[in-house]
Amino acid sequence: MTSSSTHVPPTAPQRSVLREPAFLRLWTGTTASGLATWALPFVLGLAVLQRDLTAGELGLVLAARTGGFLLAVAIGGVLADRHARRAVVLWSALAAAAAAPLLAAGLGRSTALMMAAAALAGAGQGACRPAFQALTAEIVDPSRRQQANAAMTFSVRVSALLGPSLAALLAAFFDTAALLLGIGALWLVAALAPGRGKPAAPSGEPRRGSFAGEFMDGVREARRHPWFVAGLAALTAVIATGYSATGVALPLVSRDRYGTGFVLAAAMTAYTLGALAGAVLIARLRPRAQGWTALAGLAAYGFAPLSLMLPVHPAVVIAAYAVAGIGIELFNVPWFTATQREAAPDKLARVSSLDFLLSYGLAPVGLALIAPAITAFGTGPVLAVCAVTCFLAPAAAALVPTSRHFSRAADSRKEDRKP
C-alpha cells in the first residue's frame, strides 16, 4: 500500500468583501448617490407644500429628470466601456452635483431653469448606473460578487427608506434651497469616494467610432445570452405592471377600501423591509438553479396586485408587499451577478445600460397608462391583468434555454453530460 506524504491544508475562510477598502469606497459612493436620488423628489415635494412650486411645475421638473436619466443611461454605458469606469462615475456624479445649486437658484423663480437642472441631475444619475455596475465587476473578484451586489442593493433599500425621512427631519431646520445644496454634497461624495478599478481587457473587435454603433454592439452582446433577453423582458413586464399597480392602485385601494392612508404607508414600508431581508438572505444563499430561483422571486411581485384585488384584511396586503420585497431582491442580486459574470467585460456597461433603459424606462409608460385603464375598465380587471403578467412573464422566461442557471456555460456543461 502506498501512502502520499502530501498534506492539503484546509481551505481558509474567505475574507468578507465588506472588509475590503476598495469595495467600501465604492459602496460609500453608491450609497451617497442612492440617498441623493431618493431625497430629491421628496425635497421638491416639500417645495410644493411651501408654495415655492406648483404641482404642475413639480410634474414638469420630475419629467425632465426622467428624460435626462433615460438619455444618459445609454450614453453612459458607451462611455463607461470606452473610457475608465472610475472617470465616468466622477464626471457624471459631478454633473449631478452641479445641478443642485441650479435647482436652488431656480426655485420659485424660473421653472425653465429648474427643468434644465433636473435634466442635468437625471443625466448624472443615469450615466452613473452602468458605470457603477461595471466598476463593481472590476473591483470585486467573481467569487464574492454576489455578496457585493447584495451589499449594494441593501444600500439602495436603506437609501429609499432613509432618504425621504432624513429630508423630512432636516426640513425642520433648513429651507428647501439648503436641502437641495445638501443633495449636491451627497453627489460630491459619490463622485470622489470610489477608487480606481482594473480596466477591462479589450476584446480585439474594432470600434465603430459612433455612439449608436457602439451601443448596438452592446445590444448584440446582450442577444448572445438568451437568459438575459428573457429575464429582461420579464423584469420589464413586472415593473411596468406591478410597479404601476403600487404607484396608482395602492393609494386608491388604501383610501377607498380601508379609509386610511395607513395601509399605503405600511405596505410600502413592508416592501422596503422585505427587500432588506431579501438582500441579507441572498448574500449567503447559493441555490443550485440560480436563475429559476431568481425568476421565482421576481414572480412573487404578483402577490402585491393580487392582494389589492381581494377584500382582505389590511395585514394580508402588508404581508403581500413584504413577500414582493423579498422576491425582488432574490431576483436582483443573482441578476446583477450573472450579468457581470457572463457579459464580455469590455461591453458590460453597455449591457447594463440596456437593462436600466428598458426596465426603468418603461416604468413611466405603465404609470401613465394604468390610471386611464382603471377609469375605463375598473380597478379589479386591471389589477388582475397586472397580477397575471407578474406571474406569467417570469414563468415564460424560465422556459428559455440557459435561464435555469443564468449562464450559457452552465447550460453547455449540462448538455455535455447527457448520454
MARRO-479605 format. One record per residue (C-alpha): z, x negated, y negated. Coordinates in nm, 2 decimals. Example, Ala and Ser with C-alpha at 12.3 -4.5 7.8 and 13.67 -1.06 7.14 Angstrom:
      z      x      y
   0.78  -1.23   0.45
   0.71  -1.37   0.11
END
This chain:
      z      x      y
   0.00   0.00   0.00
  -0.09  -0.13  -0.34
   0.11  -0.06  -0.65
   0.00  -0.10  -1.00
   0.20  -0.31  -1.24
   0.05  -0.14  -1.54
   0.30   0.06  -1.74
   0.17   0.35  -1.95
   0.42   0.43  -2.23
   0.49   0.79  -2.31
   0.29   0.94  -2.59
   0.47   0.91  -2.92
   0.52   1.24  -3.11
   0.25   1.28  -3.37
   0.36   1.24  -3.73
   0.35   1.56  -3.93
   0.07   1.59  -4.18
   0.34   1.72  -4.42
   0.48   1.37  -4.43
   0.16   1.21  -4.54
   0.15   1.12  -4.91
  -0.23   1.17  -4.94
  -0.21   1.52  -4.80
   0.09   1.61  -5.00
  -0.10   1.52  -5.32
  -0.39   1.73  -5.21
  -0.16   2.02  -5.12
   0.01   2.00  -5.46
  -0.33   2.02  -5.63
  -0.44   2.32  -5.43
  -0.11   2.49  -5.48
  -0.13   2.44  -5.86
  -0.49   2.58  -5.86
  -0.37   2.88  -5.65
  -0.09   2.96  -5.89
  -0.33   2.94  -6.19
  -0.58   3.16  -6.01
  -0.33   3.43  -5.92
  -0.15   3.42  -6.25
  -0.45   3.46  -6.48
  -0.53   3.83  -6.41
  -0.16   3.92  -6.44
  -0.12   3.74  -6.77
  -0.43   3.92  -6.90
  -0.28   4.24  -6.78
   0.02   4.17  -6.99
  -0.21   4.12  -7.29
  -0.32   4.48  -7.23
   0.04   4.61  -7.23
   0.10   4.42  -7.55
  -0.22   4.57  -7.70
  -0.39   4.23  -7.75
  -0.67   4.35  -7.51
  -0.80   4.69  -7.43
  -0.85   4.80  -7.07
  -1.23   4.78  -7.12
  -1.21   4.43  -7.26
  -1.00   4.32  -6.97
  -1.26   4.45  -6.73
  -1.53   4.25  -6.91
  -1.32   3.93  -6.91
  -1.24   3.96  -6.54
  -1.61   4.04  -6.46
  -1.71   3.73  -6.65
  -1.46   3.52  -6.45
  -1.60   3.66  -6.12
  -1.96   3.58  -6.23
  -1.86   3.22  -6.32
  -1.69   3.18  -5.98
  -2.00   3.31  -5.78
  -2.24   3.09  -5.97
  -2.03   2.78  -5.95
  -1.92   2.80  -5.58
  -2.28   2.75  -5.47
  -2.35   2.47  -5.73
  -2.01   2.31  -5.65
  -2.09   2.30  -5.28
  -2.41   2.10  -5.35
  -2.22   1.87  -5.60
  -1.94   1.80  -5.35
  -2.19   1.69  -5.09
  -2.40   1.49  -5.34
  -2.10   1.31  -5.51
  -1.75   1.22  -5.43
  -1.54   1.53  -5.35
  -1.25   1.40  -5.55
  -1.47   1.37  -5.86
  -1.59   1.73  -5.82
  -1.23   1.85  -5.79
  -1.14   1.65  -6.10
  -1.41   1.78  -6.33
  -1.41   2.14  -6.21
  -1.03   2.17  -6.25
  -1.06   2.01  -6.59
  -1.32   2.27  -6.68
  -1.08   2.55  -6.58
  -0.80   2.38  -6.78
  -1.02   2.36  -7.09
  -1.08   2.74  -7.06
  -0.72   2.82  -7.11
  -0.69   2.73  -7.48
  -1.02   2.91  -7.54
  -0.88   3.22  -7.38
  -0.57   3.19  -7.60
  -0.79   3.14  -7.91
  -1.00   3.45  -7.84
  -0.70   3.67  -7.76
  -0.71   3.97  -8.00
  -0.98   3.81  -8.20
  -1.31   3.77  -8.00
  -1.39   3.93  -7.67
  -1.71   3.72  -7.65
  -1.51   3.40  -7.67
  -1.27   3.53  -7.40
  -1.56   3.62  -7.18
  -1.72   3.28  -7.21
  -1.38   3.11  -7.15
  -1.32   3.33  -6.85
  -1.66   3.24  -6.71
  -1.57   2.88  -6.75
  -1.24   2.93  -6.58
  -1.41   3.11  -6.29
  -1.67   2.83  -6.26
  -1.39   2.57  -6.24
  -1.22   2.77  -5.97
  -1.54   2.83  -5.77
  -1.65   2.47  -5.78
  -1.31   2.36  -5.66
  -1.31   2.57  -5.35
  -1.57   2.39  -5.13
  -1.47   2.05  -5.27
  -1.10   2.11  -5.16
  -1.22   2.22  -4.81
  -1.43   1.91  -4.77
  -1.16   1.68  -4.92
  -0.92   1.81  -4.66
  -1.15   1.70  -4.38
  -1.18   1.36  -4.54
  -0.81   1.31  -4.58
  -0.67   1.46  -4.26
  -0.77   1.34  -3.91
  -0.92   1.60  -3.67
  -0.61   1.64  -3.45
  -0.40   1.75  -3.75
  -0.64   1.97  -3.95
  -0.51   2.30  -3.81
  -0.16   2.21  -3.93
  -0.31   2.10  -4.26
  -0.51   2.42  -4.31
  -0.21   2.63  -4.22
  -0.01   2.45  -4.49
  -0.29   2.51  -4.73
  -0.32   2.88  -4.66
   0.06   2.90  -4.67
   0.05   2.77  -5.03
  -0.22   3.02  -5.11
   0.00   3.31  -5.00
   0.31   3.18  -5.17
   0.10   3.15  -5.49
  -0.01   3.51  -5.45
   0.35   3.61  -5.41
   0.50   3.39  -5.68
   0.22   3.36  -5.94
   0.25   3.71  -6.09
   0.63   3.71  -6.05
   0.66   3.38  -6.24
   0.43   3.50  -6.51
   0.64   3.82  -6.55
   0.96   3.61  -6.57
   0.81   3.37  -6.82
   0.67   3.66  -7.03
   1.03   3.74  -7.13
   1.05   3.40  -7.31
   0.69   3.32  -7.41
   0.40   3.52  -7.56
   0.06   3.57  -7.38
  -0.11   3.28  -7.56
   0.16   3.04  -7.44
   0.13   3.17  -7.08
  -0.24   3.10  -7.09
  -0.18   2.75  -7.20
   0.07   2.72  -6.91
  -0.21   2.82  -6.68
  -0.42   2.54  -6.83
  -0.14   2.30  -6.75
  -0.15   2.41  -6.38
  -0.52   2.33  -6.37
  -0.44   1.98  -6.51
  -0.21   1.93  -6.21
  -0.49   2.05  -5.98
  -0.73   1.80  -6.14
  -0.50   1.50  -6.13
  -0.28   1.54  -5.82
  -0.53   1.49  -5.53
  -0.61   1.14  -5.41
  -0.94   1.00  -5.30
  -1.08   1.08  -4.96
  -1.31   0.89  -4.73
  -1.68   0.95  -4.82
  -1.88   1.14  -4.56
  -2.14   0.93  -4.37
  -2.49   1.02  -4.47
  -2.70   1.19  -4.21
  -3.01   0.99  -4.28
  -3.20   1.30  -4.39
  -3.39   1.27  -4.73
  -3.25   1.47  -5.02
  -3.48   1.73  -5.16
  -3.38   1.65  -5.51
  -3.31   2.01  -5.63
  -3.00   2.22  -5.61
  -3.19   2.50  -5.44
  -3.33   2.27  -5.18
  -3.00   2.10  -5.11
  -2.82   2.44  -5.09
  -3.09   2.56  -4.84
  -3.01   2.25  -4.63
  -2.65   2.38  -4.62
  -2.78   2.72  -4.51
  -2.99   2.56  -4.23
  -2.68   2.37  -4.12
  -2.48   2.69  -4.11
  -2.75   2.86  -3.90
  -2.72   2.58  -3.64
  -2.39   2.73  -3.54
  -2.42   3.09  -3.41
  -2.04   3.13  -3.41
  -2.03   3.06  -3.78
  -2.31   3.31  -3.87
  -2.15   3.58  -3.66
  -1.80   3.51  -3.79
  -1.91   3.50  -4.15
  -2.09   3.84  -4.11
  -1.77   3.99  -3.95
  -1.55   3.84  -4.23
  -1.78   3.97  -4.50
  -1.78   4.32  -4.35
  -1.40   4.32  -4.31
  -1.34   4.21  -4.67
  -1.60   4.44  -4.81
  -1.44   4.74  -4.64
  -1.07   4.67  -4.55
  -1.01   4.48  -4.88
  -1.17   4.76  -5.07
  -0.95   5.02  -4.90
  -0.65   4.81  -5.00
  -0.77   4.79  -5.36
  -0.87   5.15  -5.42
  -0.74   5.38  -5.14
  -0.39   5.24  -5.11
  -0.28   5.32  -5.47
  -0.43   5.67  -5.43
  -0.25   5.74  -5.10
   0.07   5.59  -5.23
   0.06   5.83  -5.53
  -0.08   6.14  -5.38
   0.07   6.15  -5.03
   0.40   5.98  -5.09
   0.45   6.05  -5.46
   0.57   5.70  -5.54
   0.44   5.35  -5.62
   0.69   5.20  -5.37
   0.45   5.23  -5.08
   0.19   5.04  -5.27
   0.43   4.76  -5.37
   0.59   4.74  -5.03
   0.26   4.73  -4.84
   0.12   4.45  -5.05
   0.44   4.26  -5.01
   0.44   4.31  -4.64
   0.08   4.19  -4.62
   0.17   3.87  -4.80
   0.48   3.81  -4.59
   0.29   3.88  -4.28
   0.03   3.62  -4.39
   0.30   3.37  -4.44
   0.43   3.44  -4.09
   0.08   3.41  -3.95
   0.03   3.07  -4.12
   0.35   2.94  -3.97
   0.26   3.07  -3.63
  -0.10   2.93  -3.62
   0.02   2.59  -3.74
   0.16   2.54  -3.38
  -0.04   2.79  -3.17
  -0.33   2.65  -2.98
  -0.49   2.94  -2.79
  -0.74   2.85  -2.51
  -1.01   3.08  -2.65
  -0.95   2.99  -3.01
  -1.25   3.18  -3.15
  -1.18   3.51  -2.97
  -0.81   3.49  -3.08
  -0.92   3.44  -3.44
  -1.16   3.73  -3.43
  -0.89   3.95  -3.27
  -0.67   3.86  -3.57
  -0.95   3.95  -3.81
  -0.99   4.28  -3.64
  -0.62   4.36  -3.70
  -0.71   4.43  -4.06
  -0.84   4.76  -3.93
  -0.49   4.89  -3.89
  -0.45   4.89  -4.27
  -0.71   5.16  -4.35
  -0.63   5.34  -4.02
  -0.27   5.38  -4.13
  -0.39   5.53  -4.47
  -0.59   5.79  -4.28
  -0.30   5.95  -4.10
   0.00   6.14  -4.23
   0.25   5.88  -4.10
   0.59   5.76  -4.22
   0.57   5.50  -4.50
   0.72   5.25  -4.27
   0.41   5.27  -4.05
   0.18   5.19  -4.34
   0.40   4.89  -4.44
   0.41   4.77  -4.08
   0.03   4.80  -4.05
  -0.02   4.58  -4.36
   0.22   4.33  -4.22
   0.01   4.31  -3.90
  -0.30   4.28  -4.11
  -0.15   3.99  -4.29
  -0.05   3.81  -3.97
  -0.40   3.87  -3.83
  -0.59   3.74  -4.13
  -0.42   3.40  -4.11
  -0.47   3.39  -3.73
  -0.84   3.40  -3.83
  -0.84   3.19  -4.15
  -0.68   2.87  -4.02
  -0.89   2.83  -3.70
  -1.20   2.93  -3.90
  -1.15   2.66  -4.16
  -1.06   2.40  -3.90
  -1.36   2.48  -3.69
  -1.59   2.46  -3.99
  -1.45   2.12  -4.08
  -1.50   2.00  -3.72
  -1.84   2.15  -3.64
  -2.04   2.12  -3.96
  -2.22   1.80  -4.04
  -1.97   1.60  -4.27
  -2.23   1.55  -4.54
  -2.31   1.92  -4.55
  -1.96   2.06  -4.51
  -1.91   2.15  -4.88
  -2.23   2.35  -4.88
  -2.14   2.53  -4.56
  -1.80   2.61  -4.71
  -1.96   2.73  -5.03
  -2.18   2.97  -4.83
  -1.86   3.10  -4.67
  -1.69   3.17  -5.01
  -2.01   3.30  -5.17
  -2.06   3.58  -4.91
  -1.71   3.67  -4.81
  -1.57   3.67  -5.17
  -1.89   3.75  -5.34
  -1.95   4.08  -5.17
  -1.59   4.20  -5.22
  -1.66   4.33  -5.57
  -1.95   4.53  -5.43
  -1.72   4.70  -5.18
  -1.47   4.77  -5.46
  -1.74   4.92  -5.68
  -1.87   5.15  -5.40
  -1.56   5.27  -5.24
  -1.44   5.49  -5.53
  -1.76   5.68  -5.56
  -1.77   5.72  -5.18
  -1.42   5.86  -5.18
  -1.53   6.11  -5.45
  -1.84   6.21  -5.26
  -1.71   6.22  -4.90
  -1.33   6.23  -4.92
  -1.06   5.97  -4.85
  -1.04   6.03  -4.48
  -1.40   5.98  -4.38
  -1.43   5.67  -4.60
  -1.12   5.52  -4.45
  -1.24   5.60  -4.10
  -1.56   5.40  -4.17
  -1.36   5.11  -4.31
  -1.13   5.11  -4.01
  -1.42   5.13  -3.76
  -1.60   4.85  -3.94
  -1.29   4.63  -3.93
  -1.25   4.68  -3.56
  -1.62   4.66  -3.45
  -1.75   4.37  -3.67
  -1.52   4.11  -3.51
  -1.58   4.25  -3.17
  -1.96   4.22  -3.22
  -1.91   3.86  -3.34
  -1.71   3.78  -3.02
  -2.02   3.86  -2.81
  -2.23   3.59  -2.98
  -2.26   3.27  -2.78
  -2.03   2.98  -2.89
  -1.78   3.24  -3.06
  -1.52   3.20  -2.78
  -1.42   2.85  -2.90
  -1.59   2.84  -3.24
  -1.77   2.54  -3.11
  -2.12   2.46  -2.98
  -1.99   2.16  -2.79
  -1.73   2.36  -2.61
  -1.99   2.62  -2.51
  -2.22   2.35  -2.38
  -1.94   2.20  -2.17
  -1.87   2.54  -2.02
  -2.24   2.58  -1.93
  -2.24   2.24  -1.77
  -1.95   2.33  -1.54
  -2.14   2.63  -1.40
  -2.27   2.57  -1.04
END
